[in-house]
Structure formats: structure tokens, C-alpha cells
Amino acid sequence: MKDNINNSIHLNLLATTTFLLSFLSLNLFSFNLYLSPIIIYSLMILLGSIAIISLSNEDKLIKIKLFISIFSLLLIYILLHDSILLTFYPNKLPFDYPDDKTFYHFSDLSLPYLTGEKHFLTLFSFASYPMHDLPLHVMFSGTINLLSHIIDGENNILVQKLLSPFFASLFSVILYSTLKFQFKNAHFALRATLVYSLLSAMFIYSTSLMRDTDIALAYMLVIYLFFQPNSKLNFFFIFIIASITLYLRTESGLVLFGILLLYSYFYIQTIRSKNLRFILYLFFITLFIFIVLLISGKLMAMINMRSEINTTKALTHASSSSIGLLLNKLPFPLNTITKLLFGQIQPFPFFNAIDRFPEALSGIFWPLIFISMLYTIIQKNLQRHLNQKTITLLLLALLVLLLMSSEPMARRMMSVYPIIYIVSLYFFLYSPRDKIKYTILYYLFGIMTLNTLYYIIKL
């Protein structure tokens, strides 16, 4: 009870302070030239709060405060980062990633589809090339562009940068709900959510214009539903989310359909009638085989093409003495496994990302989480806390990471990171405090030493 009261007080203070600071910063950064960022930010806060109230059964106020806190903190960072960048490089657009410029351009290209100049549904077909691969995200950014045009008469980068933190803050609310359901401890769930939201790759890519936070939110919703008691309604919701995600990134949607098939297995287990169970098993197995045969050619071609492109990119950017190039030379499957593991300590060394502080911080935080996950699955006294659903999702997450090992980029892998994070939390919740403390200290010493030695050698 005392923990809950303290949580409420601290979250009240955090939400109020960060919201006021973000609103003031937004006004200062707009220089009274643009009203659209302020109005759309306020609309997003209202929209997110209404969604939380409508869809939540409990902890509505806590979730709203968490949503506002994360959204505001991300926005403050974006404004501070862009302000510093523009001070030193006044002629440079405030983009951290090359794809940001492309996504900003797409927000303009999509406008005619939303204003009626072009048929709206063609946005979701090849006729909208090159936007056909991500029409849903383009629709979101185009809608913000349209609102910006109505308010200010033009699109601007700042208003587009509101989209990713909006989805990221909703992601944090769903993560909190999932952790509370899994661990039955609201205090622990809230702390773990704040840690993940501020230290993981979610923070890094919540400041970009790319679609990765949209996809991460879709995955988080499916993960939450997967852990809930089996029901027809949850099956229907997972199907809808998987279908929608196909229009964000095809591969991501296909993985969610894989989760849907796994969910159907658990759902069928709850049916008492053996005959009905047999019929349903037969139906889903047949459906699975049919879908695999239907899309296998296209899927394998897509995976091979993506793998070749990613490998080419990795080799192009790698020096002859780089670790990435050396790992590629190892025999299969050793090269795949080592690249997967190496991908979990990126950026390496983290000094390379020191000008992007959240990314450098994530390079220290995430390896500890991955190591804790590995420790949880090999330690018998921690294994017993993992239920069948958790183990199933973890195996799927590791499979996805293996498939992405050709170029292990955090923004592509972070959709399944919450699964790894959930498993790792069993170590932090059920291990003695002294063990946790010494593990963290030894880890920090080891990772700092490893990064420093590598950095010195490369110099």
C-alpha cells in the first residue's frame, strides 16, 4: 500500500513537471512562428488519454500519468537535441538517421491521397510507389501534415517528430499493463516500465521519423493479448493487429500471424471436447500449411533479398579488420549465432555513439538485459517461474533475432525486445538483492573494460 502511494506521488510530480516543461519548451522552440506543434501535441495528449480511459479496466490515472510523462520526456529530449544541433549546424536538417529525410518526404507525398486529389485506397497499392511498402505509417504522418497545413499552412519537421514519441508513450502504457499482469506487482511493473522506456532502444527510435515505434506498439499489444486468458475476442484482436501491421512492414505482420497461430494452439487446449479439439487442430495445421505454401516462395525471396542487401551494407561499411567482417567469415551456424550475440552489444564500442547519448546508454543497458535473460533460462530456480506462453514467445523472439542476424539493427529487432526484457525481469525480481547488486557492478566493470580496450586498440 505504501509503495502504491509513493508511486502515485512520484508519478504525479513527474507527469506535471515534464508536461509543463515540454509545453514551455515547445512554445520557445516554435518561436511563435508555428501553432501546429503545440495544438497537435495537445490533441495527441487528449487522444491518448481518451484511448487509455476507454480501453483500460484499472489503473487508469496511473496509465495516463505514465503516458504523459514518457511523451513529455521524449519531446523535451527532441527539442533539446534539435536546438543544440541547429546551434552548431544551422544549415543542417535536424535528422539523426538517413531514413528520416525519406520519411519526411513521404509525409508530403501522401498529402494528395488524404485531401482527395488522388484516390485514397490507392495509397495501399503499388500505385503509391515508393510508399506502398508502409502505407499505414505514411497515412499517420500525412494526417499530421494535413493538420499542420490547416493550422499553419505548411508542414514542418517538428510536428512530424511528434508521431514516434506518441506511439512510444502508448507502448509504455501497454508494457506496464503486461508487466503488472505477469508479475502481479504494480510497483515493480511501473519501475521496470520507466527503466525500459528511458534506457532501451525504444528511446532512441522514438525521436526519429521512422515506422519502428508504430511496429513496436503493434507487437506490444499482441504480446499483452497473448499473455491474457485465452478467448475468442483476444484471438480476433490479434488477427486485426497482425493484419494492420502488414501495412507497416510486411515481415513484421507475418511474424504476428505466426504468434496468432501459436495463440490458437493455446486457445484450443482450453476446449473440453476432444472431437472439437481434434477438428480445430486439424483446421489450423491445414491452414498453416496452406499459408506457408502460398507465401513461401515470396517470403523466401524477400528474406534472401533483405539478407543480401543487409549483408552487402554491413560489408560495405565494415573495415577489413572490423569484428562484423570477421564474424561473417565464420562457418554456418557459428557466424549467425555470433552475429546475433554481437548485435546485442551494439553500439560497440559505445563511445562511437557518445554524441547520441541515449544510444550510447542503450549500448550499456541492453547487454545486461540479454545476459539476465540467458541466466534466467539456465538457472533452475528461475526457470520454474516461466510459464509455457512465456517460453513459447521467447523462442519466437530468438528465432526472429537469428533471422535478422545478417544486419542486427536494434530498430528492426526492438519489436521482440520486450519478450526478452520480461524474461530477464525474473532475475531481478526473484534473485537476492546482494546478488543483483554484485552482478550489475561486475557487468559494468566488464563492459567498460571491454569497450575501453577495444577503443584503445582501434586508435
Secondary structure, DSSP 8 states (H G I E B T S, - for coil): -HHHHHHHHHHHHHHHHHHHHHHHHHHHHHTTT-SHHHHHHHHHHHHHHHHHHHH-SS-HHHHHHHHHHHHHHHHHHHHHHHHHHHHH-TTS-S-SSHHHHHHHHHHHHTHHHHHTSS-GGGGGSGGGTTGGGSHHHHHHHHHHHHHHHHHHSS--HHHHTTHHHHHHHHHHHHHHHHHHHHHS-HHHHHHHHHHHHHHSHHHHHTTSSSSHHHHHHHHHHHHHHHHS---HHHHHHHHHHHHHHTTT-HHHHHHHHHHHHHHHHHHHHT---HHHHHHHHHHHHHHHHHHHHHHHHHHHHHHHHHHHHHHHHHHHHS-TT-HHHHHHTS-TTHHHHHHHHHHTT-SSSGGGGTTSHHHHHHHHHHHHHHHHHHHHHH-HHHHTT--HHHHHHHHHHHHHHHHTTTS--HHHHTTTHHHHHHHHHHHHHHS-HHHHHHHHHHHHHHHHHHHHHHHHHH-
